[in-house]
Amino acid sequence: MSIQNEFENLLNKLNTEREELQLKLHLASLEAKDEFEQAEQHWQQIKQKATEIADDSIETSDDFIAKAKIVGEELKETYQRIAKRLAE
C-alpha cells in the first residue's frame, strides 16, 4: 500500500469519527437543551417562591419554605447534570 493510500485511509477514518462525534454532540446538546427548558419552569417557580418568602405581607410557613428549598436543590442537581453532560 502506498503512502498516499495510507493517508487517504487515515483521512477517511478521521472523517468518519468526526461525523460520529458531531452527531453525538448534536444529540447531547438537544437533550441538554430540553432538560434546561424543563429546568426553566422550576426556576420560575423558585423565583416566585423566593419573592413570596421575602414579602413580609405574605405569611409563609416552615413547610412552604422547606418545599421551596427542595425545589431549589432539585434545580441545582439538574443544572449540575446538564453541565456534566455538556462537558463530556
Buried (B, 14 or more C-beta within 10 A) or exposed (E): EEEEEEEEEEEEEEEEEEEEEEEEEEEEEEEBEEBBEEBEEBBEBBEEBEEBEEEEEEEBEEEBBEEBEEBBEEBEEBBEEBEEEEEE
